[in-house]
């Protein structure tokens, strides 16, 4: 009997908290040459061992060009799954491009409201000759940092600065004016910021980590963030995860009660938070 199962890691192209895959193969066997989908799901990122042609197309200089993922690219996992046939498991994977830079994403024909700004590939075979588990991951991937100490209101419009760190190595900063013009709502931005053009973007040239602290290095400061100037043309942003200081609060919106959990950070000495669950 043939069976198909798919496990989603992201919703609407944005991480909503990694869930643990719970598939069990019991008496069946993983087919030769395939990676275990649960292991890949839990890692969250894979590295390509060869160039991969995708179903996605980019608009380059007025031409529609099929997108090929280069060999050696580290990619975020969108979904994993498997098919079972006569006791043999063949796994598959879909790759997530939703947490790449706005400049890169906007060249794709599928990056639009119809697709919910969720940019991912079709499923493909999760084979060992095509993929391997990534050694490094964007530990800030899928997180939207918002200035402040936490969510204040769900229905009142606010305009607080935000930033993200993309999988292709960019810091994207959104000023309060940009957020106000985008008509985002406090606590509701996690599903809508994907199609907003950042106020400033910086290519991250180096990342360092020490316990709960991440350091990002880039060449020019960003108005609104507080970096440390190492020398001319080199700045460092310190992101300090305040472990153990999560907050949960319930909000009433008419007949519905919404519970939000967020994590607190100090970014360059300023308070920021990231909504983790809702």
Rosetta silent file (secondary structure, phi, psi, omega in degrees, C-alpha in Angstrom):
SEQUENCE: XXXXXXXXXXXXXXXXXXXXXXXXXXXXXXXXXXXXXXXXXXXXXXXXXXXXXXXXXXXXXXXXXXXXXXXXXXXXXXXXXXXXXXXXXXXXXXXXXXXXXXXXXXXXXXXXXXXXXXXXXXXXXXXXXXXXXXXXXXXXXXXXXXXXXXXXXXXXXXXXXXXXXXXXXXXXXXXXXXXXXXXXXXXXXXXXXXXXXXXXXXXXXXXXXXXXXXXXXXXXXXXXXXXXXXXXXXXXXXXXXXXXXXXXXXXXXXXXXXXXXXXXXXXXXXXXXXXXXX
SCORE:     score description
SCORE:     0.000 S_00000001
   1 L     0.000  138.672 -179.532    0.000    0.000    0.000 S_00000001
   2 E   -96.954  131.855 -178.717    1.266    3.480   -0.855 S_00000001
   3 E  -129.470  141.462  178.861    1.095    6.162    1.813 S_00000001
   4 E  -124.274  135.181  178.918    2.006    9.858    1.629 S_00000001
   5 E  -137.361  138.950  177.230    2.788   12.132    4.565 S_00000001
   6 E  -130.852  139.394  178.539    3.909   15.766    4.678 S_00000001
   7 E  -119.548  125.550 -178.351    5.142   17.781    7.649 S_00000001
   8 E   -94.812  136.305  177.746    5.106   21.588    7.461 S_00000001
   9 L  -101.834  -24.643 -178.068    7.811   23.656    9.108 S_00000001
  10 E  -131.383  154.717  175.543    6.550   27.099    8.109 S_00000001
  11 E  -124.244  130.928 -178.975    3.197   28.770    7.649 S_00000001
  12 L    54.310   29.411  175.347    2.706   31.582    5.113 S_00000001
  13 L    80.330    2.093 -177.915    6.446   31.528    4.578 S_00000001
  14 E  -124.135  137.778 -179.178    7.201   32.576    8.145 S_00000001
  15 E   -66.118  137.481  178.061    8.406   30.435   10.990 S_00000001
  16 L  -121.764   21.571 -176.963    5.834   30.080   13.750 S_00000001
  17 L   108.573  121.951 -176.293    7.892   27.918   16.086 S_00000001
  18 L   -70.640  129.234  176.280    9.612   24.699   15.134 S_00000001
  19 L  -102.069  149.894  179.477    7.547   21.610   15.796 S_00000001
  20 L   -86.448  129.267  177.919    9.074   18.170   16.272 S_00000001
  21 L   -68.358  141.728 -175.289    8.268   15.633   13.604 S_00000001
  22 L  -125.335   20.114  179.313    6.618   12.534   15.032 S_00000001
  23 L   -69.807  141.178  176.009    6.506   10.152   12.109 S_00000001
  24 L  -125.810  134.111 -176.208    7.470    6.577   12.895 S_00000001
  25 L   -90.432  -11.516  175.033    8.475    4.111   10.244 S_00000001
  26 L    47.424 -115.961 -174.020    7.835    1.070   12.449 S_00000001
  27 L   -87.493    0.313 -179.737    8.313   -2.048   10.311 S_00000001
  28 L   -91.393  167.565 -174.293    9.129   -0.172    7.098 S_00000001
  29 E  -126.288  140.269  176.104   12.623    0.683    5.885 S_00000001
  30 E   -69.647  126.678 -178.435   14.166    3.877    4.535 S_00000001
  31 L   -61.820  149.634  179.307   15.070    3.314    0.892 S_00000001
  32 L   -58.666  136.949  175.402   18.749    3.333   -0.019 S_00000001
  33 L    87.928    2.811 -178.565   20.138    6.750   -0.837 S_00000001
  34 E  -110.240  147.216  174.989   17.494    8.783    1.035 S_00000001
  35 L   -87.290  149.418  176.704   17.871   11.022    4.103 S_00000001
  36 L   -70.658  124.932 -173.631   15.616   10.602    7.129 S_00000001
  37 H   -69.816  -30.125  178.761   12.937   13.300    6.966 S_00000001
  38 H   -68.331  -42.074  177.639   12.611   13.655   10.750 S_00000001
  39 H   -62.098  -43.577  179.035   16.314   14.350   11.156 S_00000001
  40 H   -65.387  -42.919  178.878   16.188   16.922    8.366 S_00000001
  41 H   -58.363  -46.703 -177.597   13.050   18.518    9.805 S_00000001
  42 H   -68.124  -31.511  176.539   14.627   18.910   13.234 S_00000001
  43 H   -71.306  -40.417  176.007   17.811   20.443   11.768 S_00000001
  44 L    88.532  -18.861 -178.507   15.763   22.952    9.751 S_00000001
  45 E  -138.728  144.841  174.161   18.437   23.592    7.111 S_00000001
  46 E  -128.307  159.293  174.765   20.106   21.547    4.369 S_00000001
  47 E  -116.338  133.893 -177.727   23.064   22.207    2.075 S_00000001
  48 E   -78.192  139.688  179.164   22.872   21.333   -1.605 S_00000001
  49 L   -99.631   -4.550  174.380   25.514   18.955   -2.991 S_00000001
  50 L  -158.509  165.740  177.574   24.747   19.901   -6.589 S_00000001
  51 L   -65.738  141.740 -176.439   22.854   22.547   -8.549 S_00000001
  52 E  -127.796  121.065  172.698   19.075   22.051   -8.450 S_00000001
  53 E   -77.637  133.527 -177.849   16.584   23.295  -11.018 S_00000001
  54 E  -111.504  177.645  175.942   13.369   24.419   -9.337 S_00000001
  55 E   -86.370   -0.328 -175.920    9.797   25.140  -10.396 S_00000001
  56 E   -91.090  150.569 -179.724   10.313   28.834   -9.569 S_00000001
  57 E  -128.572  142.743  177.683   10.972   31.605  -12.090 S_00000001
  58 E  -113.106  151.096  174.794   12.662   34.988  -11.728 S_00000001
  59 E   -98.542  104.101 -177.276   12.230   38.130  -13.801 S_00000001
  60 E  -116.472  115.402 -179.877   15.765   39.161  -14.785 S_00000001
  61 L    50.399   42.026  177.616   16.201   42.148  -17.128 S_00000001
  62 L    80.780    1.460  179.616   12.714   41.572  -18.527 S_00000001
  63 E  -108.861  142.109  176.168   13.336   37.862  -19.091 S_00000001
  64 E   -88.628  113.848 -172.850   11.629   35.005  -17.296 S_00000001
  65 E  -119.596  128.683  178.166   14.432   32.766  -16.034 S_00000001
  66 E   -66.821  133.371 -175.841   14.041   29.438  -14.283 S_00000001
  67 E   -84.130  126.155  175.653   15.690   29.548  -10.863 S_00000001
  68 E  -113.311  124.894  177.788   18.505   27.092  -10.209 S_00000001
  69 E   -76.851  123.401 -177.682   19.786   26.707   -6.655 S_00000001
  70 L   -66.653  153.044  173.253   23.597   26.738   -6.788 S_00000001
  71 L   -61.058  139.707  179.245   25.671   23.873   -5.439 S_00000001
  72 L    86.297    5.475  179.411   26.766   24.508   -1.855 S_00000001
  73 L   -79.282  137.515  173.753   23.734   26.641   -0.939 S_00000001
  74 E   -97.311  121.606 -171.837   22.364   26.341    2.589 S_00000001
  75 E  -123.058  146.295  175.207   18.567   26.406    2.429 S_00000001
  76 E   -77.843  145.832  178.797   15.760   26.515    4.967 S_00000001
  77 E   -84.491  128.927  173.395   13.308   23.609    5.055 S_00000001
  78 E   -90.330  -58.665  176.994    9.688   24.424    4.170 S_00000001
  79 E  -141.295  155.754  169.494    8.181   20.930    4.380 S_00000001
  80 E  -130.032  159.117  179.147    9.356   17.347    4.533 S_00000001
  81 E  -167.268 -172.131  177.797    7.420   14.168    3.846 S_00000001
  82 E  -159.048  159.890  170.381    7.622   10.649    2.536 S_00000001
  83 E  -117.510  142.584 -179.995    5.865    8.050    0.460 S_00000001
  84 E  -118.486  126.692 -179.549    5.578    4.454    1.600 S_00000001
  85 E  -144.342  115.647  179.040    5.270    1.646   -0.887 S_00000001
  86 L    53.610   45.488  174.825    5.672   -2.065   -0.071 S_00000001
  87 L    80.072    4.247  179.997    7.625   -1.341    3.096 S_00000001
  88 E  -109.691  130.432  178.835    9.981    1.166    1.450 S_00000001
  89 E  -100.970  125.328  172.042   10.156    4.811    2.564 S_00000001
  90 E  -119.323  118.652 -173.549   11.161    7.468    0.042 S_00000001
  91 E   -91.265  158.768  178.314   11.482   10.914    1.585 S_00000001
  92 E  -141.479  165.917 -175.575   10.941   14.320   -0.003 S_00000001
  93 E  -147.562  147.232  168.980   11.571   17.964    0.778 S_00000001
  94 E  -119.679  136.885 -175.773   10.383   21.441   -0.187 S_00000001
  95 E  -100.176  141.616 -174.122   12.785   24.344    0.272 S_00000001
  96 E  -101.578  121.882  175.487   11.791   27.680    1.790 S_00000001
  97 L  -109.650   10.006 -173.895   12.943   30.951    0.200 S_00000001
  98 L   -69.558  -27.272  179.750   10.542   33.139    2.165 S_00000001
  99 L   -98.977   38.323  170.625   13.196   34.315    4.620 S_00000001
 100 L  -100.452  173.944 -174.848   15.516   35.691    1.948 S_00000001
 101 L   -66.264  151.012 -179.305   16.078   39.388    1.307 S_00000001
 102 H   -59.149  -42.155 -179.503   13.283   41.511   -0.128 S_00000001
 103 H   -58.947  -38.291  178.866   15.451   42.536   -3.103 S_00000001
 104 H   -73.688  -46.768 -175.333   15.981   38.873   -3.983 S_00000001
 105 H   -63.641  -36.697 -173.325   12.393   37.729   -3.369 S_00000001
 106 L   -69.067  -10.737  176.660   10.737   40.454   -5.418 S_00000001
 107 L   -81.166   -9.782 -177.882   12.374   39.083   -8.603 S_00000001
 108 E   -87.698  136.430 -179.867   10.303   35.881   -8.346 S_00000001
 109 L   -68.687  -24.380 -179.957    7.028   35.690  -10.243 S_00000001
 110 L   -86.554   -2.162  178.881    5.462   33.647   -7.412 S_00000001
 111 L   -85.368   87.736 -175.797    6.237   36.315   -4.798 S_00000001
 112 L  -156.191  173.174 -176.975    2.780   37.844   -4.664 S_00000001
 113 H   -64.734  -32.946 -179.353   -0.401   38.123   -2.625 S_00000001
 114 H   -58.369  -36.150  178.777   -2.004   35.176   -4.427 S_00000001
 115 H   -95.660   10.918  178.950    0.642   32.891   -2.914 S_00000001
 116 L    65.257   20.944 -177.121    0.536   34.694    0.424 S_00000001
 117 L    57.461   25.865  174.314    4.127   35.843   -0.147 S_00000001
 118 L   -96.721  113.951 -174.952    5.136   32.283    0.695 S_00000001
 119 L  -110.883  106.893 -179.427    8.026   31.422   -1.591 S_00000001
 120 E  -145.780  160.871  178.843    8.939   27.746   -1.663 S_00000001
 121 L   -85.514  164.131  168.018    9.870   25.046   -4.137 S_00000001
 122 L   -67.094  162.463  178.311    7.814   22.038   -5.110 S_00000001
 123 L   -65.993  145.099  177.793    8.657   18.820   -3.296 S_00000001
 124 E  -141.804  161.915 -177.623   11.699   16.919   -4.529 S_00000001
 125 E   -61.613  133.565 -179.593   13.438   13.702   -3.556 S_00000001
 126 L   -91.977   72.677 -173.485   15.412   14.002   -0.316 S_00000001
 127 E   -99.111  150.576 -178.538   18.429   12.082   -1.568 S_00000001
 128 L   -67.492  -26.075  179.253   21.900   11.875   -0.064 S_00000001
 129 L   -82.007   -4.521  179.969   23.543   12.695   -3.385 S_00000001
 130 L  -112.020  -35.922 -175.991   21.575   15.973   -3.538 S_00000001
 131 E  -130.908  156.739  168.081   21.398   17.172    0.072 S_00000001
 132 E  -142.289  158.595  177.333   23.248   16.958    3.352 S_00000001
 133 E   -62.614  136.078 -178.752   22.443   18.317    6.789 S_00000001
 134 L   -71.545  138.314  176.820   23.645   21.903    7.089 S_00000001
 135 L   -77.523  -32.386  179.763   26.569   22.488    9.421 S_00000001
 136 L  -121.867  151.662 -179.114   25.503   26.061   10.089 S_00000001
 137 L  -135.979  154.485  172.025   22.053   27.567   10.454 S_00000001
 138 L   -82.165   93.827 -175.696   20.553   31.032   10.615 S_00000001
 139 L   -69.006  -11.544  176.085   19.551   30.878   14.267 S_00000001
 140 L  -103.443    3.781 -177.668   17.749   34.208   13.873 S_00000001
 141 L   -63.982  137.689  178.116   15.929   33.061   10.730 S_00000001
 142 L    80.810   -0.073  179.970   12.180   33.547   10.678 S_00000001
 143 L   -99.050  137.583  173.380   12.282   35.941   13.647 S_00000001
 144 E  -113.227  114.935 -178.566   10.953   39.493   13.458 S_00000001
 145 E   -88.245  127.045  179.614   12.466   41.748   16.123 S_00000001
 146 E  -119.431  134.494 -179.696   10.240   44.605   17.252 S_00000001
 147 E   -63.283  136.016  178.092   11.415   47.522   19.392 S_00000001
 148 L   127.851 -175.769 -176.790    9.930   47.570   22.873 S_00000001
 149 L  -102.071   -5.389  179.413    9.300   45.333   25.849 S_00000001
 150 L   156.700  175.729 -179.026    6.322   43.392   24.486 S_00000001
 151 L   -71.505  129.720  179.980    2.941   43.472   22.784 S_00000001
 152 L   -98.578  -47.182 -176.785    0.732   46.257   24.107 S_00000001
 153 L  -144.111  150.512  174.467   -2.416   46.016   21.966 S_00000001
 154 L   -96.304  -25.557 -173.141   -3.707   43.848   19.161 S_00000001
 155 L  -105.759  -18.735 -179.998   -6.232   46.292   17.762 S_00000001
 156 L   -85.977  132.325  178.981   -4.496   49.655   18.235 S_00000001
 157 E   -68.972  135.051  177.200   -2.226   50.734   15.384 S_00000001
 158 L  -129.387  167.273  179.414    1.377   51.179   16.444 S_00000001
 159 L  -142.204   83.453  179.431    4.542   52.186   14.650 S_00000001
 160 L  -115.358  142.861  179.823    7.618   50.627   16.213 S_00000001
 161 L   -60.269  151.139  178.886   10.864   49.804   14.375 S_00000001
 162 E  -140.640  159.961  170.734   11.498   46.185   13.384 S_00000001
 163 E  -151.265  157.059  176.665   14.282   44.149   11.810 S_00000001
 164 E  -132.291  161.624  174.623   14.886   40.670   10.438 S_00000001
 165 E  -120.593  117.711 -171.708   17.953   38.578    9.582 S_00000001
 166 L   -85.849  162.009  178.726   17.567   36.731    6.294 S_00000001
 167 L   -69.689  -22.576  178.184   18.779   33.279    5.301 S_00000001
 168 L   -98.214   21.187  165.979   20.890   34.769    2.504 S_00000001
 169 L    85.952   38.787  177.828   22.812   36.971    4.908 S_00000001
 170 E  -127.627  146.753  167.776   21.157   40.376    5.167 S_00000001
 171 E   -99.955  124.898 -179.927   19.870   42.495    8.025 S_00000001
 172 E  -112.985  120.480 -176.884   16.649   44.253    6.993 S_00000001
 173 E  -110.799  135.647 -179.446   15.565   47.227    9.097 S_00000001
 174 E  -119.437  117.326  179.155   12.076   48.788    9.036 S_00000001
 175 L   -70.909  165.651  178.019   11.656   52.270   10.523 S_00000001
 176 H   -62.870  -34.538  178.242    8.560   53.227   12.503 S_00000001
 177 H   -65.405  -39.713  178.319    7.457   55.398    9.566 S_00000001
 178 H   -63.645  -42.763  179.925    7.749   52.405    7.210 S_00000001
 179 H   -66.977  -39.350  179.208    5.677   50.247    9.558 S_00000001
 180 H   -63.248  -44.158  179.795    3.078   53.006    9.957 S_00000001
 181 H   -66.617  -29.541  178.838    2.728   53.393    6.198 S_00000001
 182 L   -78.684   -7.782  178.146    2.412   49.619    5.844 S_00000001
 183 L    57.772   45.241  175.134   -0.508   49.772    8.323 S_00000001
 184 L   -79.602  157.150  175.371    0.808   46.936   10.460 S_00000001
 185 E  -113.558  145.553  178.369   -0.791   46.136   13.804 S_00000001
 186 L   -57.527  124.552  179.557    1.085   45.382   17.004 S_00000001
 187 L    85.380  -11.976 -176.945    1.387   41.594   17.262 S_00000001
 188 L  -107.432   -3.675 -174.768   -0.122   41.069   13.802 S_00000001
 189 H   -67.706  -22.227 -171.367    2.955   41.947   11.701 S_00000001
 190 H   -62.354  -19.002  178.384    4.321   38.401   11.620 S_00000001
 191 H  -105.266    2.739 -172.863    1.995   37.539    8.726 S_00000001
 192 L  -130.202  -12.776 -174.203    2.290   40.803    6.813 S_00000001
 193 H   -76.092  -14.249 -173.955    5.845   42.149    6.902 S_00000001
 194 H   -58.205  -32.946 -176.091    7.066   39.793    4.159 S_00000001
 195 H  -101.510   13.753  179.661    6.016   42.106    1.334 S_00000001
 196 L   -94.523  129.569  177.734    7.206   45.365    2.922 S_00000001
 197 L   -73.291  126.941 -178.580   10.328   46.962    1.440 S_00000001
 198 L   -63.841  153.958  174.066   12.892   47.560    4.216 S_00000001
 199 L   -69.922  -43.641  178.587   14.057   51.074    5.076 S_00000001
 200 E  -141.163  145.740  177.607   17.676   49.910    5.127 S_00000001
 201 E  -131.621  136.228  177.468   19.433   46.662    4.236 S_00000001
 202 E  -128.850  135.946  173.697   22.967   45.624    5.144 S_00000001
 203 E   -76.854  124.969  179.488   24.953   42.624    3.940 S_00000001
 204 L   -81.247  121.802 -176.068   26.216   40.704    6.971 S_00000001
 205 L   -98.490  -14.559  177.788   29.898   39.947    6.448 S_00000001
 206 E  -160.407  147.169  176.439   30.518   37.956    9.632 S_00000001
 207 E  -130.113  133.411  174.379   28.569   36.308   12.460 S_00000001
 208 E  -127.274  145.469  179.105   29.902   35.356   15.877 S_00000001
 209 E  -131.299  141.746  176.092   28.063   33.585   18.685 S_00000001
 210 E  -144.671  103.229 -176.986   28.840   33.195   22.367 S_00000001
 211 L    56.249 -114.155 -175.684   26.216   31.399   24.475 S_00000001
 212 L   -96.906   15.116 -177.850   23.086   33.567   24.287 S_00000001
 213 E  -117.474  134.732  174.699   24.723   36.453   22.397 S_00000001
 214 E  -118.454  135.054  177.257   24.983   36.878   18.617 S_00000001
 215 E  -113.414  127.532  176.237   27.231   39.476   16.969 S_00000001
 216 E  -110.782  134.635 -178.492   26.507   40.680   13.430 S_00000001
 217 E  -115.574  134.070  175.407   29.164   42.564   11.459 S_00000001
 218 E  -152.103  175.172 -165.470   28.529   44.888    8.514 S_00000001
 219 L   -91.171  -21.573 -177.810   30.121   47.896    6.845 S_00000001
 220 L  -134.469  140.747  178.538   27.728   50.805    7.542 S_00000001
 221 L   -70.879  162.421  178.528   25.611   51.655   10.602 S_00000001
 222 L  -115.387  125.828  176.335   21.821   51.759   10.462 S_00000001
 223 L   -63.875  116.962 -177.094   19.924   54.768   11.784 S_00000001
 224 L   119.037  -21.195  173.560   17.705   53.325   14.529 S_00000001
 225 L  -112.479  157.722 -177.943   20.081   50.605   15.723 S_00000001
 226 L  -115.242   98.086 -179.814   23.041   51.086   18.033 S_00000001
 227 L   -96.180  165.308  172.962   26.164   49.382   16.697 S_00000001
 228 E  -102.659  126.466 -179.655   29.722   49.427   18.011 S_00000001
 229 E   -83.064  114.716  178.235   32.248   50.928   15.594 S_00000001
 230 E   -81.304  -45.986  175.947   35.264   48.652   15.361 S_00000001
 231 E  -164.344  178.093  178.527   37.012   50.713   12.685 S_00000001
 232 L   -60.983  124.275  179.308   36.145   52.656    9.574 S_00000001
 233 L    83.680   12.887  177.851   33.890   50.474    7.440 S_00000001
 234 E  -147.584  118.981 -178.970   33.234   47.831   10.126 S_00000001
 235 E  -127.938  151.842 -177.811   30.425   47.859   12.693 S_00000001
 236 E  -126.166  128.996  176.297   29.156   45.241   15.138 S_00000001
 237 E  -106.779  125.586 -179.835   25.575   44.752   16.357 S_00000001
 238 E   -98.274  123.206  178.224   25.132   42.821   19.612 S_00000001
 239 E  -115.062  110.030 -175.100   21.940   40.765   19.993 S_00000001
 240 E  -107.061  111.523  178.658   21.528   39.452   23.542 S_00000001
 241 E   -78.394  117.662 -178.704   18.809   36.827   24.070 S_00000001
 242 L   -82.940   82.508 -176.140   17.370   37.284   27.574 S_00000001
 243 L   -62.098  135.941  178.376   16.934   33.596   28.380 S_00000001
 244 L    84.763    5.337 -178.766   14.241   32.832   30.920 S_00000001
 245 L  -116.183   34.989  175.205   12.459   36.151   30.436 S_00000001
 246 L   -69.151  150.792  177.273    9.645   35.073   28.121 S_00000001
 247 E  -125.564  145.035  174.796    6.281   36.715   28.596 S_00000001
 248 E  -129.457  134.041 -179.966    2.769   35.426   27.905 S_00000001
 249 E  -145.126  144.694  178.449   -0.326   37.599   27.833 S_00000001
 250 E  -101.894  141.463  179.370   -3.937   37.113   26.789 S_00000001
 251 E  -126.219  135.436  176.993   -5.859   39.653   24.716 S_00000001
 252 E   -96.964  126.989  177.243   -9.618   39.811   24.219 S_00000001
 253 E  -127.640   89.494 -176.467  -10.798   40.742   20.723 S_00000001
 254 L    69.897 -119.552 -179.887  -14.565   40.620   20.689 S_00000001
 255 L   -91.085   -3.120 -175.106  -15.576   37.020   21.355 S_00000001
 256 E  -106.241  142.518  174.918  -12.059   35.669   20.845 S_00000001
 257 E  -114.689  121.921 -178.157   -9.219   35.402   23.365 S_00000001
 258 E  -111.261  130.446  178.838   -5.715   35.343   21.876 S_00000001
 259 E  -106.276  125.031  179.910   -2.691   34.266   23.894 S_00000001
 260 E  -115.356  139.295  172.747    0.707   35.609   22.830 S_00000001
 261 E  -121.050  132.460  178.681    4.146   34.535   24.016 S_00000001
 262 E  -133.684  155.974  179.503    7.211   36.610   23.252 S_00000001
 263 E  -107.539  139.846 -176.788   10.935   36.444   23.933 S_00000001
 264 E   -98.188  144.266  179.561   12.911   39.462   25.134 S_00000001
 265 E  -137.317  155.143  161.966   16.226   40.705   23.710 S_00000001
 266 E  -108.310  124.837  179.656   18.674   43.540   24.140 S_00000001
 267 E  -119.761  108.044 -175.228   19.885   44.730   20.728 S_00000001
 268 L    59.714   31.073 -179.947   22.739   47.207   20.979 S_00000001
 269 L    86.438   -5.778  178.778   21.535   47.939   24.505 S_00000001
 270 E  -101.488  149.922 -177.937   17.947   48.651   23.389 S_00000001
 271 E   -79.207  131.901  172.510   14.953   46.479   24.228 S_00000001
 272 E  -136.828  162.996  175.889   13.422   44.337   21.471 S_00000001
 273 E  -144.278  160.652  179.681   11.111   41.325   21.511 S_00000001
 274 E  -131.449  122.239  175.679   10.067   38.489   19.212 S_00000001
 275 E   -71.189  126.013 -176.350    6.597   36.936   19.234 S_00000001
 276 E  -103.696  -39.216 -175.251    7.060   33.149   19.421 S_00000001
 277 E  -139.870  141.221  172.367    3.569   31.698   19.837 S_00000001
 278 L  -166.221    0.000    0.000   -0.006   32.847   19.201 S_00000001
